[in-house]
Amino acid sequence: MEKRLIAWVTIPAADFERAVKFYGTVLSIEFETCDCGNGVRMACLPTGEGEICYSPDLKPSKEGTMVSLRVPDSIEASIARAEALGGAVVIPKTKIEAEGLGYFAVLADTEGNLFGLYH
């Protein structure tokens, strides 16, 4: 069995509901949310690879770790959905030079985090 190198990704949120709506719309997925106590709220990615999390100890940042997410349809469609919700393109759709690896883009989310889109 092949193991993924990345075990879990946490996307910090300043406004939990806004962040869940943003990523749910951009990626065309539904999130189940939970209240974990002590003011912590989580919405796990349905693939089991990470979460959107509000915690008083986590702060969104464009200087932090960046995660790239595989989009369900096209990068252009995901960019359009992100921009409609207040996201911004940092690096537009760009071909990955290695043969067969597709395209990527980098965006800023509504919380101030940078994230990548991959297709």
PEMO-V739288 format. One record per pair of residues at least 4 apart in sequence whose C-alpha atoms are under 7 Angstrom apart, sorted by the first residue. I is the first residue (numbers start at 1). GAP is how many residues later the second one is. If there is no record, write none. Layout:
i = {I;I}
gap = {GAP;GAP}
This chain:
i = {7;8;8;9;9;9;10;10;10;10;11;11;11;12;12;12;12;12;12;13;13;13;13;13;13;14;14;14;14;15;16;16;17;18;19;19;19;20;20;21;22;22;22;23;24;24;24;24;25;25;26;26;26;27;27;27;31;31;31;31;32;32;33;33;34;34;34;35;35;35;36;36;39;40;40;41;41;41;42;42;42;42;43;43;43;44;44;44;44;45;45;45;54;60;60;60;61;61;62;62;62;66;66;67;67;68;68;68;68;69;69;69;70;70;70;71;71;71;71;71;74;74;75;75;75;75;76;77;78;79;80;81;82;82;83;83;86;87;87;87;87;88;88;88;89;89;89;90;90;90;91;91;91;92;92;93;93;93;94;94;94;95;95;95;96;96;96;96;102;103;103;104;104;104;104;105;105;105;106;106;106;106;107;107;107;108;108;108;108;109;109}
gap = {42;41;42;40;41;42;40;41;42;43;40;41;42;40;41;42;46;47;48;6;39;40;41;47;98;40;45;46;97;4;4;38;4;4;4;91;92;4;32;4;4;60;63;4;4;5;6;7;4;56;52;55;56;44;45;51;12;13;14;15;11;12;9;10;7;8;9;5;6;7;4;5;16;14;15;12;13;14;9;10;11;12;8;9;10;4;6;7;8;4;5;6;4;51;52;53;51;52;50;51;52;48;49;48;49;47;48;49;50;47;48;49;47;48;49;4;7;46;47;48;4;45;4;18;42;44;4;4;4;4;4;4;4;5;4;5;24;20;21;22;23;19;20;21;17;18;19;16;17;18;14;15;16;13;14;10;11;12;9;10;11;7;8;9;5;6;7;8;17;15;16;12;13;14;15;11;12;13;8;9;10;11;7;8;9;4;5;6;7;4;5}
